Amino acid sequence: MATLTRKLLSSYDSRLATLEGAAYDYASGRVSAFLAEFPKATAEQVREFAIGAVDAAVSAYGDGASGIAAELYEGMAEAAGRRVKSALIDTSDVSGYVEREVRYQLRKWLAGDSEGFAEACGKKAKDQVQRRANQTMRINAKRDGLRYARVPMGGETCTFCAMLASNGFYYKSAKMAGEGNHYHENCRCKVIPGFDGMEVEGYDPDEWLARWGAYQDLDGMGLTEEARKAAKQALSVAAPTAKAIEAAKEAARQQSATEIAARSIAKAVRQETDVTKALQSLESDTRHLEGLNFRLKGEGSLARKILSDSADKGLRLSEAADAITDVLRYTYQCDTDTLASDFFEIREQLEDLGYDWVKVKNSLGDATAPYRGVNTKVKTPDGYEFELQFHTAESLEVKEMNHRLYEEQRVLDTSTEDGKARFDELADTMASNASGIATPPGIEKVRL
């Protein structure tokens, strides 16, 4: 079976990209230079010069693009063992199209965007050079009755291109295969005609069918754009085995969680100064902020929390992150005898500052609870929720002690006899530790 080598196809892609880039630089550079030299030129003068610059770029580099496309077509025919007539060269006149496009783009210059106008002229020249190559392929393929495939090139491929690529040499026209359309950023997918029995090295429609399915899954996972693109890029160049697909999905989840965590922390940072100042102003002889250096949750810890909550609760990663309200968190350590009165005093003063109390969970009065403290959710005047805890020195010490035990407990495999036994032992120890905490007077009144 004849094979179009990836080396040959990549060489074609590289040579064509060079010509496209040269056409862009020529047209945009000449237009920019003209505008700089003649700042008082009329709209008609600018338009006519730009039309001439784009036409000149297409003339200078379009023939080269047609020529390398003809070379590739004849090389494909030879590899397939097909005897065909010499490849035809596209020489179509695009001056009318260029004139219309430049007239349309002139509005950028009229609006004061000279750079944008010059770039648009360069892009039109680049597009027409590419069109000359594509049209050369098209007229020869039509003459010889070939079908087309969309062959991904480079490391970036989108879901739609993967779907088109999964059909192989199926398309009756280049247009059906998406020729001329760039469906994703940096799209250099090539629409290629194929002779009977010809394969393209590194292009397997069945593999692209698997990738297409994986890409659809990635699109539906609620990932960040950067993570989704990275996963697709990884799968574009790797064999899409079940193991590789799952690895790409997991890496994308990890990356997304990290990116979402970073954004959540940045949001908390914007609130932190005002909240810290307000809470510090409420310290007294009977209460103070403890652990202030840890008021912001760490990125790694938050990312792990987002991942676990997403999995446990069936939430998208962004939804899991939105439900986490302890990215910014504070703890008041109060004297045992005054904790209840301290709570009410702080609550009243924060409300006077425009803060709103969303939730109060009080387990400090429950001697059977493994965790004993008062956990609250408070909303700032502009709607940001943070966590505020109230502890005695004793309950805070037990909390830290039990947290270390909990970290061991949560990773145990309770399906094994030893794991279950250790789990129960740790639970008993935590309950025992918490049971000895002195109960503050009036704690039963602490509620929302």
C-alpha positions in Angstrom: 0.0 0.0 0.0 1.3 3.4 -1.0 2.2 5.8 1.9 2.5 9.5 1.9 5.3 10.0 4.4 4.9 12.4 7.3 8.3 13.9 6.3 7.0 14.8 2.9 3.8 16.2 4.2 5.6 18.2 7.0 8.0 19.5 4.4 5.1 20.7 2.3 3.4 22.3 5.3 6.7 24.0 6.3 7.4 25.4 2.9 3.9 26.6 2.4 4.0 28.3 5.8 7.2 30.1 4.9 5.6 31.4 1.7 2.4 32.5 3.6 4.6 34.2 6.2 6.6 36.0 3.6 3.4 37.2 1.9 2.1 38.5 5.2 5.3 40.3 6.0 5.5 41.8 2.5 2.0 43.2 2.4 1.7 44.3 6.0 5.2 45.8 6.0 4.6 47.8 2.8 1.2 49.1 4.1 2.7 50.1 7.4 5.6 51.9 5.8 3.3 53.8 3.5 1.1 54.9 6.3 4.1 56.1 8.3 5.6 58.0 5.4 2.4 59.5 4.2 0.3 60.2 7.4 -1.9 62.7 5.4 -2.8 60.3 2.6 -6.4 60.2 1.5 -8.6 57.2 2.0 -8.5 56.5 -1.7 -4.7 56.7 -1.8 -4.4 54.3 1.2 -6.9 51.9 -0.4 -5.2 51.8 -3.8 -1.8 51.4 -2.3 -3.0 48.6 0.0 -4.7 46.8 -2.9 -1.5 47.0 -4.9 0.6 45.7 -2.0 -1.6 42.7 -1.4 -1.8 41.9 -5.1 2.0 42.1 -5.3 2.4 39.7 -2.4 0.0 37.2 -3.9 1.8 37.4 -7.2 5.2 37.1 -5.7 4.5 34.1 -3.5 1.3 32.5 -4.9 3.1 30.9 -7.8 5.5 29.3 -5.4 2.6 27.9 -3.3 1.0 26.5 -6.4 4.2 25.0 -7.5 4.9 23.1 -4.2 1.3 21.9 -4.2 1.8 20.5 -7.7 5.0 18.8 -6.6 3.2 17.2 -3.7 0.3 16.0 -5.9 2.6 14.4 -8.4 4.6 12.8 -5.6 1.4 11.3 -4.2 0.5 9.9 -7.6 3.9 8.4 -8.0 3.8 6.8 -4.5 0.4 5.4 -5.3 1.6 3.9 -8.6 -0.8 6.1 -10.6 0.1 7.6 -13.9 -1.6 11.0 -14.2 -1.1 14.0 -16.4 1.2 16.7 -15.2 -0.3 18.6 -12.4 -2.2 21.8 -13.3 -1.2 25.0 -11.6 -3.8 27.4 -10.3 -3.4 30.8 -11.9 -6.8 32.2 -11.1 -7.1 36.0 -10.9 -8.1 37.1 -7.3 -7.7 40.8 -7.8 -11.4 41.4 -7.5 -11.5 39.5 -4.2 -8.5 41.4 -2.9 -10.0 44.8 -3.8 -13.3 44.0 -2.0 -11.5 42.7 1.1 -9.2 45.8 1.3 -12.1 48.1 0.9 -13.8 46.4 3.8 -10.8 46.4 6.0 -10.1 50.1 5.3 -12.6 50.9 8.0 -9.9 50.0 10.6 -7.7 52.7 9.2 -10.6 55.2 9.1 -11.2 54.4 12.8 -7.6 55.2 13.6 -6.3 51.6 13.8 -3.4 51.8 11.3 -1.7 48.7 12.7 -4.9 46.7 12.5 -5.4 47.7 8.9 -1.8 46.7 8.0 -2.2 43.4 9.7 -5.5 42.7 8.0 -3.8 43.4 4.6 -1.0 41.0 5.5 -3.5 38.3 6.5 -5.4 38.6 3.2 -2.2 38.1 1.3 -1.3 35.1 3.4 -4.8 33.6 3.0 -4.6 34.0 -0.8 -1.2 32.3 -1.0 -2.6 29.4 0.9 -5.7 29.4 -1.3 -3.5 29.1 -4.4 -1.9 25.9 -3.0 -5.3 24.5 -2.0 -6.8 25.3 -5.4 -4.0 23.6 -7.2 -4.7 20.4 -5.2 -8.4 20.8 -5.8 -8.3 21.2 -9.6 -6.1 18.2 -10.0 -8.1 16.0 -7.6 -11.3 16.9 -9.5 -9.7 16.0 -12.8 -8.5 12.6 -11.4 -11.7 11.8 -9.4 -10.1 11.7 -5.9 -11.7 12.0 -2.5 -10.4 14.0 0.4 -9.4 13.6 4.1 -8.7 16.2 6.7 -5.3 15.3 8.2 -4.3 17.1 11.5 -0.9 18.7 11.5 1.0 19.9 14.5 0.2 19.5 18.1 -3.2 21.2 18.4 -6.4 19.7 17.1 -10.0 20.5 18.1 -13.0 18.2 18.6 -14.5 19.2 15.2 -11.3 18.6 13.3 -10.9 15.2 15.1 -14.4 14.3 13.9 -13.6 15.3 10.3 -10.3 13.4 10.5 -12.0 10.2 11.8 -13.7 9.7 8.4 -10.6 9.2 6.4 -10.7 9.7 2.6 -14.5 10.0 2.6 -15.2 13.5 1.4 -16.2 14.1 -2.2 -15.0 17.7 -2.1 -12.4 19.7 -0.3 -15.1 21.9 1.0 -16.8 19.0 2.7 -13.6 18.2 4.5 -13.4 21.8 5.7 -10.8 23.3 3.4 -10.1 26.9 4.0 -11.5 26.8 7.5 -9.4 27.1 10.6 -11.5 25.5 13.3 -9.1 26.1 16.2 -6.2 28.3 17.2 -3.1 27.6 15.2 -5.1 25.2 13.0 -2.8 23.8 10.3 -4.9 20.7 9.5 -4.5 19.8 5.8 -7.2 18.7 3.4 -5.5 16.2 1.2 -6.8 14.3 -1.8 -6.0 10.6 -1.8 -5.5 8.0 -4.5 -6.9 4.5 -4.1 -4.9 2.5 -1.6 -2.9 5.5 -0.3 -2.2 6.1 3.3 -0.8 9.1 5.1 2.0 8.2 7.5 0.9 8.8 11.1 -2.7 9.4 10.1 -5.1 6.6 11.1 -8.8 7.4 10.9 -9.6 4.8 13.5 -7.2 6.5 16.0 -8.9 9.8 15.2 -12.3 8.2 15.9 -11.0 7.3 19.4 -9.5 10.7 19.9 -12.8 12.3 18.8 -14.6 10.3 21.5 -12.0 11.3 24.1 -12.2 15.0 23.0 -16.0 15.0 23.5 -15.5 13.6 27.0 -12.9 16.3 27.7 -15.3 19.0 26.5 -18.0 17.8 28.9 -15.8 17.5 32.0 -16.0 21.2 33.0 -12.2 21.6 32.6 -10.4 25.0 32.3 -9.7 25.9 28.7 -6.0 25.6 29.2 -6.2 22.1 30.7 -8.6 20.9 28.0 -6.3 22.2 25.2 -3.3 20.6 26.9 -5.0 17.2 27.1 -6.1 17.3 23.5 -2.6 18.3 22.4 -1.2 15.4 24.4 -3.6 12.9 22.8 -3.0 14.4 19.3 0.5 13.0 19.3 0.1 9.9 21.4 -1.6 6.6 20.5 -5.1 7.0 21.9 -5.1 3.8 24.0 -7.6 3.5 26.9 -4.7 4.0 29.3 -3.4 7.1 27.5 -6.9 8.6 27.3 -7.5 8.1 31.1 -4.1 9.5 31.9 -4.8 12.6 29.8 -8.2 13.1 31.5 -6.7 12.8 34.9 -3.9 15.2 34.1 -6.5 17.6 32.8 -8.5 17.3 36.0 -5.3 18.0 38.1 -4.3 20.9 36.0 -7.9 22.4 36.0 -8.1 22.0 39.8 -4.8 23.8 40.2 -5.8 26.6 37.9 -9.2 27.0 39.6 -7.5 26.9 43.0 -5.1 29.7 42.0 -8.1 31.8 40.8 -10.0 31.2 44.1 -6.9 32.2 46.1 -6.4 35.3 44.1 -10.1 36.2 44.8 -9.5 35.6 48.5 -6.4 37.8 48.5 -8.4 40.7 47.1 -10.6 40.4 50.2 -8.0 39.5 52.8 -6.7 42.9 53.8 -10.1 44.4 54.7 -11.3 41.3 56.4 -8.1 40.9 58.5 -8.2 44.6 59.5 -11.9 44.3 60.6 -11.2 41.1 62.7 -8.1 42.5 64.3 -10.0 45.6 65.4 -12.3 43.3 67.4 -9.5 41.6 69.4 -9.6 42.1 73.2 -8.1 40.8 76.5 -10.4 37.7 76.3 -9.9 36.9 72.6 -7.3 37.1 69.8 -6.8 35.8 66.3 -4.8 32.6 66.3 -2.9 31.1 63.3 -3.2 34.3 61.3 -0.3 33.2 59.1 -2.5 30.4 57.8 -5.5 32.5 56.9 -5.2 31.7 53.2 -5.6 28.0 52.1 -2.6 26.7 50.2 -3.0 26.1 46.5 -2.1 22.4 46.6 -4.4 21.8 49.5 -7.3 23.6 47.8 -6.7 21.8 44.5 -6.9 18.4 46.3 -10.1 19.6 48.1 -11.7 20.6 44.8 -10.8 17.3 43.2 -12.2 15.2 46.2 -15.3 17.3 46.5 -16.0 17.0 42.8 -15.6 13.3 42.9 -17.6 12.7 46.1 -20.5 15.1 45.3 -20.7 14.6 41.5 -19.9 18.3 40.9 -18.0 20.0 38.2 -14.6 21.3 39.4 -15.8 24.9 39.2 -18.9 24.0 41.2 -16.9 22.2 43.8 -14.6 25.3 44.1 -17.5 27.7 44.5 -18.9 25.6 47.4 -15.6 25.8 49.4 -15.8 28.8 51.8 -12.7 28.3 53.8 -10.2 29.6 51.2 -10.0 32.6 53.5 -10.4 31.4 57.1 -9.8 32.8 60.6 -9.9 31.6 64.2 -10.6 33.5 67.3 -9.2 31.8 70.4 -11.3 32.9 73.4 -11.2 32.4 77.1 -13.4 29.5 78.1 -15.6 31.6 80.4 -16.2 34.4 77.8 -16.4 32.5 74.5 -20.2 32.8 74.2 -20.3 36.5 75.1 -17.3 37.1 72.8 -19.2 35.4 69.9 -22.2 37.7 70.3 -20.1 40.8 70.7 -18.1 40.0 67.6 -21.2 39.1 65.7 -22.9 42.4 66.5 -19.9 44.5 65.7 -19.3 42.8 62.3 -23.0 43.3 61.4 -22.6 47.0 62.2 -19.7 46.9 59.6 -22.0 45.4 57.0 -21.0 41.8 57.4 -23.7 39.1 57.2 -23.7 35.8 59.2 -24.6 33.0 56.8 -24.2 29.8 58.9 -23.3 28.9 62.5 -22.4 25.3 63.4 -21.9 24.8 67.1 -20.4 21.5 68.3 -18.5 22.9 71.2 -21.3 22.0 73.6 -21.5 18.3 72.4 -19.2 16.2 74.5 -19.6 13.2 72.2 -18.5 15.0 69.0 -15.0 14.2 67.7 -14.6 17.8 66.6 -15.6 20.5 69.0 -15.7 24.2 68.0 -17.9 26.9 66.6 -17.6 27.1 62.8 -19.3 30.0 61.0 -19.7 31.3 57.5 -19.6 35.1 57.2 -20.3 37.2 54.1 -18.4 40.5 53.6 -20.3 43.7 52.6 -19.6 42.9 48.9 -20.7 39.3 49.1 -17.5 37.2 49.6 -17.9 34.3 52.1 -15.1 33.3 54.4 -14.8 31.0 57.4 -14.6 32.2 61.0 -14.0 29.7 63.8 -14.3 30.2 67.6 -12.3 28.0 70.0 -10.9 27.9 73.5 -7.2 27.2 73.9 -8.1 23.6 74.9 -10.5 22.9 72.0 -8.0 24.4 69.5 -5.2 22.1 70.8 -7.5 19.1 70.5 -8.5 20.2 67.0 -4.9 20.2 65.9 -4.2 16.9 67.6 -7.3 15.2 66.1 -6.6 16.7 62.6 -3.4 14.7 62.4 -5.3 11.6 63.4 -8.0 12.4 60.8 -5.3 12.7 58.0 -4.2 9.2 58.8 -7.8 7.9 59.1 -9.1 9.3 55.8 -6.6 7.4 53.6 -7.1 4.0 55.3 -8.5 1.1 53.3 -11.5 0.1 55.4 -12.3 -2.8 53.1 -9.5 -4.7 54.9 -9.7 -6.0 58.4 -6.6 -4.2 59.6 -7.7 -1.0 57.9 -11.1 -1.1 59.5 -9.6 -1.8 62.9 -7.2 1.1 62.7 -10.0 3.4 61.5 -12.2 2.5 64.5 -9.2 2.9 66.8 -8.5 6.4 65.5 -12.2 7.4 65.8 -12.2 6.3 69.4 -9.1 8.2 70.2 -10.4 11.4 68.6 -13.7 11.1 70.5 -11.8 10.5 73.7 -9.6 13.6 73.1 -12.6 15.8 72.4 -14.6 14.6 75.4 -12.2 16.2 77.9 -12.7 19.7 76.5 -14.3 22.0 79.1 -17.7 23.3 77.9 -18.0 27.1 77.9 -20.9 28.6 79.9 -23.8 29.7 77.7 -22.5 27.9 74.7 -26.0 26.4 73.9 -27.1 29.9 73.0 -24.6 30.2 70.2 -26.5 29.7 67.0 -27.5 31.5 63.8 
